[in-house]
């Protein structure tokens, strides 16, 4: 069994909740909004890398943005089995987790 740290759990649940455009900047913004705490970019990337190494999320690069010097954004998804009951979290648990942190 693979255990998750608290930041990994929060990042994973945020990706699960987002559904649209789950890339690091949006993940960080939602985490900050929900927890009321500051999340640096590094504090989001480290759990994302660990979650990907453990197989809880996958990532892919999108096309570069049309802005001058635009870079490709790395989007994160969770495999379908996380949405099933194999992963024992529900949306209510997600909300409760953020209420505890406030």
LUMTORKE-372102 format. One record per residue (C-alpha): residue in three letters; x, y, z. Coordinates in steps of 0.5 Angstrom, whole numbers, padded with zeros to 4 digits, always signed. Layout:
N
ALAXYZ;...
END
This chain:
102
UNK+0000+0000+0000;UNK+0003+0007-0002;UNK+0002+0012+0004;UNK+0001+0019+0002;UNK+0003+0025+0006;UNK-0001+0031+0008;UNK+0001+0036+0002;UNK+0000+0030-0003;UNK-0007+0028+0000;UNK-0009+0035-0001;UNK-0006+0036-0008;UNK-0009+0030-0010;UNK-0016+0032-0008;UNK-0015+0039-0011;UNK-0014+0035-0018;UNK-0020+0031-0017;UNK-0024+0037-0015;UNK-0022+0041-0021;UNK-0023+0037-0027;UNK-0022+0043-0032;UNK-0015+0046-0033;UNK-0011+0042-0027;UNK-0004+0045-0028;UNK+0000+0047-0023;UNK-0002+0055-0022;UNK-0009+0053-0022;UNK-0008+0048-0017;UNK-0004+0052-0013;UNK-0009+0058-0013;UNK-0015+0053-0011;UNK-0010+0050-0005;UNK-0009+0057-0003;UNK-0016+0059-0003;UNK-0019+0053+0000;UNK-0014+0052+0006;UNK-0013+0060+0007;UNK-0005+0059+0007;UNK+0000+0061+0002;UNK+0003+0055-0002;UNK+0009+0056-0006;UNK+0010+0053-0013;UNK+0015+0049-0010;UNK+0010+0046-0005;UNK+0006+0044-0010;UNK+0011+0041-0015;UNK+0014+0037-0010;UNK+0008+0033-0008;UNK+0006+0033-0016;UNK+0012+0029-0017;UNK+0011+0025-0012;UNK+0004+0023-0014;UNK+0006+0022-0021;UNK+0012+0017-0018;UNK+0007+0013-0014;UNK+0002+0013-0020;UNK-0003+0017-0017;UNK-0003+0022-0022;UNK-0001+0022-0030;UNK+0002+0029-0033;UNK+0002+0031-0040;UNK+0005+0037-0044;UNK-0001+0041-0048;UNK+0001+0046-0054;UNK+0005+0052-0052;UNK+0001+0058-0051;UNK+0000+0063-0057;UNK+0003+0069-0052;UNK+0010+0071-0054;UNK+0015+0066-0051;UNK+0009+0062-0049;UNK+0011+0055-0046;UNK+0007+0049-0046;UNK+0003+0048-0039;UNK+0004+0041-0036;UNK-0003+0038-0034;UNK-0004+0033-0029;UNK-0010+0028-0029;UNK-0011+0022-0024;UNK-0013+0015-0027;UNK-0020+0013-0027;UNK-0019+0008-0021;UNK-0018+0014-0016;UNK-0025+0016-0018;UNK-0027+0009-0016;UNK-0028+0006-0009;UNK-0021+0004-0009;UNK-0019+0010-0006;UNK-0023+0012+0000;UNK-0024+0019-0001;UNK-0031+0023-0002;UNK-0032+0030-0004;UNK-0034+0031+0004;UNK-0028+0028+0006;UNK-0024+0033+0002;UNK-0028+0039+0004;UNK-0027+0037+0012;UNK-0020+0036+0010;UNK-0020+0044+0009;UNK-0024+0046+0014;UNK-0019+0043+0019;UNK-0013+0047+0016;UNK-0017+0053+0017;
END
